[in-house]
Amino acid sequence: MPDFAFRLSRRTQNSVGNHDVHYYDIHKGEDKVGNVDISVHKKNPSRLNIENIEVNDGPNSIGPSAVRGITKQLKEHYPEAKYVTGKRVSGAREDASGGDIAPRVIQKI
């Protein structure tokens, strides 16, 4: 396995309707620095949805390279996955009027 700056470790999972939700801790070295929740449709596991991602130091604290590393680790956990999706709800892409969040992003992995 490649050496990633941030490492995922599965905490638990749960079934919600047609989806399995997997809960991961994000570690940097031995320290837990955040968490990510992923849902996978039971009948179509080719698309992972990031339900939530939180980092202790706040939004934008881990950077795009670390996010790519996390995505690569998710691909290792879910080799049948072709896409990862999610909605950005913080940072510059949030609607300035305070109402809507950015549209769902679909990224090929």
Rosetta constraint file for C-alpha pairs under 8 A:
AtomPair CA 4 CA 66 HARMONIC 7.66 0.50
AtomPair CA 4 CA 69 HARMONIC 6.07 0.50
AtomPair CA 5 CA 28 HARMONIC 6.23 0.50
AtomPair CA 5 CA 29 HARMONIC 7.74 0.50
AtomPair CA 5 CA 66 HARMONIC 6.53 0.50
AtomPair CA 5 CA 69 HARMONIC 7.60 0.50
AtomPair CA 6 CA 26 HARMONIC 6.33 0.50
AtomPair CA 6 CA 27 HARMONIC 5.43 0.50
AtomPair CA 6 CA 28 HARMONIC 4.81 0.50
AtomPair CA 6 CA 29 HARMONIC 7.43 0.50
AtomPair CA 6 CA 66 HARMONIC 6.47 0.50
AtomPair CA 6 CA 69 HARMONIC 7.25 0.50
AtomPair CA 6 CA 70 HARMONIC 6.98 0.50
AtomPair CA 7 CA 26 HARMONIC 5.68 0.50
AtomPair CA 7 CA 27 HARMONIC 5.05 0.50
AtomPair CA 7 CA 28 HARMONIC 6.38 0.50
AtomPair CA 7 CA 29 HARMONIC 7.85 0.50
AtomPair CA 7 CA 70 HARMONIC 7.18 0.50
AtomPair CA 7 CA 73 HARMONIC 7.87 0.50
AtomPair CA 8 CA 24 HARMONIC 6.05 0.50
AtomPair CA 8 CA 25 HARMONIC 5.73 0.50
AtomPair CA 8 CA 26 HARMONIC 4.83 0.50
AtomPair CA 8 CA 27 HARMONIC 6.30 0.50
AtomPair CA 8 CA 70 HARMONIC 7.13 0.50
AtomPair CA 8 CA 73 HARMONIC 7.19 0.50
AtomPair CA 9 CA 24 HARMONIC 5.36 0.50
AtomPair CA 9 CA 25 HARMONIC 5.31 0.50
AtomPair CA 9 CA 26 HARMONIC 6.64 0.50
AtomPair CA 9 CA 27 HARMONIC 7.65 0.50
AtomPair CA 10 CA 22 HARMONIC 7.24 0.50
AtomPair CA 10 CA 23 HARMONIC 5.98 0.50
AtomPair CA 10 CA 24 HARMONIC 4.31 0.50
AtomPair CA 10 CA 25 HARMONIC 6.37 0.50
AtomPair CA 11 CA 22 HARMONIC 7.76 0.50
AtomPair CA 11 CA 23 HARMONIC 5.44 0.50
AtomPair CA 11 CA 24 HARMONIC 5.13 0.50
AtomPair CA 11 CA 25 HARMONIC 6.37 0.50
AtomPair CA 12 CA 22 HARMONIC 6.12 0.50
AtomPair CA 12 CA 23 HARMONIC 5.33 0.50
AtomPair CA 12 CA 24 HARMONIC 7.24 0.50
AtomPair CA 13 CA 20 HARMONIC 6.96 0.50
AtomPair CA 13 CA 21 HARMONIC 5.47 0.50
AtomPair CA 13 CA 22 HARMONIC 4.29 0.50
AtomPair CA 13 CA 23 HARMONIC 5.79 0.50
AtomPair CA 14 CA 20 HARMONIC 5.81 0.50
AtomPair CA 14 CA 21 HARMONIC 5.20 0.50
AtomPair CA 14 CA 22 HARMONIC 6.58 0.50
AtomPair CA 15 CA 19 HARMONIC 5.93 0.50
AtomPair CA 15 CA 20 HARMONIC 4.48 0.50
AtomPair CA 15 CA 21 HARMONIC 6.03 0.50
AtomPair CA 16 CA 20 HARMONIC 6.10 0.50
AtomPair CA 16 CA 21 HARMONIC 6.97 0.50
AtomPair CA 18 CA 41 HARMONIC 5.81 0.50
AtomPair CA 18 CA 42 HARMONIC 5.68 0.50
AtomPair CA 18 CA 43 HARMONIC 7.62 0.50
AtomPair CA 19 CA 39 HARMONIC 6.00 0.50
AtomPair CA 19 CA 40 HARMONIC 5.31 0.50
AtomPair CA 19 CA 41 HARMONIC 4.35 0.50
AtomPair CA 19 CA 42 HARMONIC 5.40 0.50
AtomPair CA 20 CA 39 HARMONIC 5.52 0.50
AtomPair CA 20 CA 40 HARMONIC 5.27 0.50
AtomPair CA 20 CA 41 HARMONIC 6.46 0.50
AtomPair CA 20 CA 42 HARMONIC 6.57 0.50
AtomPair CA 21 CA 37 HARMONIC 6.76 0.50
AtomPair CA 21 CA 38 HARMONIC 5.55 0.50
AtomPair CA 21 CA 39 HARMONIC 4.23 0.50
AtomPair CA 21 CA 40 HARMONIC 6.41 0.50
AtomPair CA 22 CA 37 HARMONIC 5.73 0.50
AtomPair CA 22 CA 38 HARMONIC 5.17 0.50
AtomPair CA 22 CA 39 HARMONIC 6.22 0.50
AtomPair CA 23 CA 35 HARMONIC 7.38 0.50
AtomPair CA 23 CA 36 HARMONIC 6.14 0.50
AtomPair CA 23 CA 37 HARMONIC 4.61 0.50
AtomPair CA 23 CA 38 HARMONIC 6.50 0.50
AtomPair CA 24 CA 35 HARMONIC 5.57 0.50
AtomPair CA 24 CA 36 HARMONIC 5.28 0.50
AtomPair CA 24 CA 37 HARMONIC 6.20 0.50
AtomPair CA 25 CA 32 HARMONIC 6.62 0.50
AtomPair CA 25 CA 33 HARMONIC 7.73 0.50
AtomPair CA 25 CA 34 HARMONIC 5.95 0.50
AtomPair CA 25 CA 35 HARMONIC 4.32 0.50
AtomPair CA 25 CA 36 HARMONIC 6.44 0.50
AtomPair CA 26 CA 32 HARMONIC 5.78 0.50
AtomPair CA 26 CA 33 HARMONIC 5.68 0.50
AtomPair CA 26 CA 34 HARMONIC 4.90 0.50
AtomPair CA 26 CA 35 HARMONIC 5.12 0.50
AtomPair CA 26 CA 36 HARMONIC 7.13 0.50
AtomPair CA 27 CA 31 HARMONIC 5.37 0.50
AtomPair CA 27 CA 32 HARMONIC 4.36 0.50
AtomPair CA 27 CA 33 HARMONIC 5.43 0.50
AtomPair CA 27 CA 34 HARMONIC 7.04 0.50
AtomPair CA 28 CA 32 HARMONIC 6.49 0.50
AtomPair CA 28 CA 33 HARMONIC 6.47 0.50
AtomPair CA 33 CA 55 HARMONIC 5.79 0.50
AtomPair CA 33 CA 56 HARMONIC 5.41 0.50
AtomPair CA 33 CA 57 HARMONIC 7.73 0.50
AtomPair CA 34 CA 53 HARMONIC 7.54 0.50
AtomPair CA 34 CA 54 HARMONIC 5.34 0.50
AtomPair CA 34 CA 55 HARMONIC 4.10 0.50
AtomPair CA 34 CA 56 HARMONIC 5.43 0.50
AtomPair CA 35 CA 52 HARMONIC 7.97 0.50
AtomPair CA 35 CA 53 HARMONIC 5.78 0.50
AtomPair CA 35 CA 54 HARMONIC 5.43 0.50
AtomPair CA 35 CA 55 HARMONIC 6.56 0.50
AtomPair CA 36 CA 50 HARMONIC 7.25 0.50
AtomPair CA 36 CA 51 HARMONIC 7.62 0.50
AtomPair CA 36 CA 52 HARMONIC 5.57 0.50
AtomPair CA 36 CA 53 HARMONIC 4.23 0.50
AtomPair CA 36 CA 54 HARMONIC 6.41 0.50
AtomPair CA 37 CA 50 HARMONIC 6.02 0.50
AtomPair CA 37 CA 51 HARMONIC 5.40 0.50
AtomPair CA 37 CA 52 HARMONIC 5.14 0.50
AtomPair CA 37 CA 53 HARMONIC 6.41 0.50
AtomPair CA 38 CA 48 HARMONIC 6.49 0.50
AtomPair CA 38 CA 49 HARMONIC 5.55 0.50
AtomPair CA 38 CA 50 HARMONIC 4.70 0.50
AtomPair CA 38 CA 51 HARMONIC 5.59 0.50
AtomPair CA 38 CA 52 HARMONIC 7.33 0.50
AtomPair CA 39 CA 48 HARMONIC 5.99 0.50
AtomPair CA 39 CA 49 HARMONIC 5.17 0.50
AtomPair CA 39 CA 50 HARMONIC 6.57 0.50
AtomPair CA 39 CA 51 HARMONIC 6.59 0.50
AtomPair CA 40 CA 44 HARMONIC 7.58 0.50
AtomPair CA 40 CA 45 HARMONIC 5.61 0.50
AtomPair CA 40 CA 47 HARMONIC 6.67 0.50
AtomPair CA 40 CA 48 HARMONIC 5.22 0.50
AtomPair CA 40 CA 49 HARMONIC 6.54 0.50
AtomPair CA 41 CA 45 HARMONIC 5.41 0.50
AtomPair CA 41 CA 47 HARMONIC 7.40 0.50
AtomPair CA 41 CA 48 HARMONIC 7.73 0.50
AtomPair CA 45 CA 80 HARMONIC 6.52 0.50
AtomPair CA 45 CA 81 HARMONIC 6.03 0.50
AtomPair CA 46 CA 80 HARMONIC 5.53 0.50
AtomPair CA 46 CA 81 HARMONIC 3.89 0.50
AtomPair CA 46 CA 82 HARMONIC 5.02 0.50
AtomPair CA 46 CA 83 HARMONIC 6.40 0.50
AtomPair CA 47 CA 81 HARMONIC 5.45 0.50
AtomPair CA 47 CA 82 HARMONIC 6.00 0.50
AtomPair CA 47 CA 83 HARMONIC 4.77 0.50
AtomPair CA 47 CA 84 HARMONIC 5.63 0.50
AtomPair CA 47 CA 85 HARMONIC 7.16 0.50
AtomPair CA 48 CA 81 HARMONIC 6.55 0.50
AtomPair CA 48 CA 83 HARMONIC 6.23 0.50
AtomPair CA 48 CA 84 HARMONIC 4.63 0.50
AtomPair CA 48 CA 85 HARMONIC 6.15 0.50
AtomPair CA 49 CA 84 HARMONIC 5.66 0.50
AtomPair CA 49 CA 85 HARMONIC 4.67 0.50
AtomPair CA 49 CA 86 HARMONIC 5.59 0.50
AtomPair CA 50 CA 84 HARMONIC 7.15 0.50
AtomPair CA 50 CA 85 HARMONIC 6.06 0.50
AtomPair CA 50 CA 86 HARMONIC 4.98 0.50
AtomPair CA 50 CA 87 HARMONIC 7.89 0.50
AtomPair CA 51 CA 86 HARMONIC 6.63 0.50
AtomPair CA 54 CA 58 HARMONIC 7.13 0.50
AtomPair CA 54 CA 59 HARMONIC 7.54 0.50
AtomPair CA 55 CA 59 HARMONIC 6.87 0.50
AtomPair CA 55 CA 61 HARMONIC 7.31 0.50
AtomPair CA 55 CA 62 HARMONIC 7.73 0.50
AtomPair CA 57 CA 61 HARMONIC 5.92 0.50
AtomPair CA 59 CA 90 HARMONIC 6.96 0.50
AtomPair CA 59 CA 91 HARMONIC 6.94 0.50
AtomPair CA 60 CA 91 HARMONIC 7.70 0.50
AtomPair CA 62 CA 66 HARMONIC 5.85 0.50
AtomPair CA 62 CA 67 HARMONIC 7.15 0.50
AtomPair CA 63 CA 67 HARMONIC 6.44 0.50
AtomPair CA 64 CA 68 HARMONIC 6.17 0.50
AtomPair CA 65 CA 69 HARMONIC 6.30 0.50
AtomPair CA 66 CA 70 HARMONIC 6.21 0.50
AtomPair CA 67 CA 71 HARMONIC 6.16 0.50
AtomPair CA 68 CA 72 HARMONIC 6.20 0.50
AtomPair CA 69 CA 73 HARMONIC 6.31 0.50
AtomPair CA 70 CA 74 HARMONIC 6.27 0.50
AtomPair CA 71 CA 75 HARMONIC 6.31 0.50
AtomPair CA 71 CA 84 HARMONIC 7.98 0.50
AtomPair CA 71 CA 109 HARMONIC 7.55 0.50
AtomPair CA 72 CA 76 HARMONIC 6.41 0.50
AtomPair CA 72 CA 109 HARMONIC 7.69 0.50
AtomPair CA 73 CA 77 HARMONIC 6.37 0.50
AtomPair CA 74 CA 78 HARMONIC 6.00 0.50
AtomPair CA 75 CA 79 HARMONIC 5.27 0.50
AtomPair CA 75 CA 80 HARMONIC 7.86 0.50
AtomPair CA 75 CA 81 HARMONIC 6.44 0.50
AtomPair CA 75 CA 109 HARMONIC 7.10 0.50
AtomPair CA 81 CA 109 HARMONIC 7.41 0.50
AtomPair CA 82 CA 108 HARMONIC 5.87 0.50
AtomPair CA 82 CA 109 HARMONIC 5.42 0.50
AtomPair CA 83 CA 106 HARMONIC 6.49 0.50
AtomPair CA 83 CA 107 HARMONIC 5.47 0.50
AtomPair CA 83 CA 108 HARMONIC 4.39 0.50
AtomPair CA 83 CA 109 HARMONIC 5.31 0.50
AtomPair CA 84 CA 106 HARMONIC 5.92 0.50
AtomPair CA 84 CA 107 HARMONIC 5.36 0.50
AtomPair CA 84 CA 108 HARMONIC 6.48 0.50
AtomPair CA 84 CA 109 HARMONIC 6.75 0.50
AtomPair CA 85 CA 104 HARMONIC 6.63 0.50
AtomPair CA 85 CA 105 HARMONIC 5.37 0.50
AtomPair CA 85 CA 106 HARMONIC 4.51 0.50
AtomPair CA 85 CA 107 HARMONIC 6.23 0.50
AtomPair CA 86 CA 104 HARMONIC 5.42 0.50
AtomPair CA 86 CA 105 HARMONIC 5.50 0.50
AtomPair CA 86 CA 106 HARMONIC 7.02 0.50
AtomPair CA 87 CA 101 HARMONIC 7.27 0.50
AtomPair CA 87 CA 102 HARMONIC 6.21 0.50
AtomPair CA 87 CA 103 HARMONIC 6.14 0.50
AtomPair CA 87 CA 104 HARMONIC 4.58 0.50
AtomPair CA 87 CA 105 HARMONIC 6.08 0.50
AtomPair CA 88 CA 93 HARMONIC 7.04 0.50
AtomPair CA 88 CA 94 HARMONIC 7.20 0.50
AtomPair CA 88 CA 101 HARMONIC 6.66 0.50
AtomPair CA 88 CA 102 HARMONIC 5.76 0.50
AtomPair CA 88 CA 103 HARMONIC 7.66 0.50
AtomPair CA 88 CA 104 HARMONIC 7.50 0.50
AtomPair CA 88 CA 105 HARMONIC 7.99 0.50
AtomPair CA 89 CA 93 HARMONIC 7.55 0.50
AtomPair CA 89 CA 94 HARMONIC 5.82 0.50
AtomPair CA 89 CA 101 HARMONIC 5.35 0.50
AtomPair CA 89 CA 102 HARMONIC 6.69 0.50
AtomPair CA 90 CA 94 HARMONIC 5.60 0.50
AtomPair CA 90 CA 101 HARMONIC 8.00 0.50
AtomPair CA 93 CA 101 HARMONIC 7.48 0.50
AtomPair CA 93 CA 102 HARMONIC 5.98 0.50
AtomPair CA 94 CA 98 HARMONIC 7.47 0.50
AtomPair CA 94 CA 100 HARMONIC 7.00 0.50
AtomPair CA 94 CA 101 HARMONIC 5.11 0.50
AtomPair CA 94 CA 102 HARMONIC 5.80 0.50
AtomPair CA 95 CA 99 HARMONIC 6.21 0.50
AtomPair CA 95 CA 100 HARMONIC 5.42 0.50
AtomPair CA 95 CA 101 HARMONIC 5.76 0.50
AtomPair CA 95 CA 102 HARMONIC 6.86 0.50
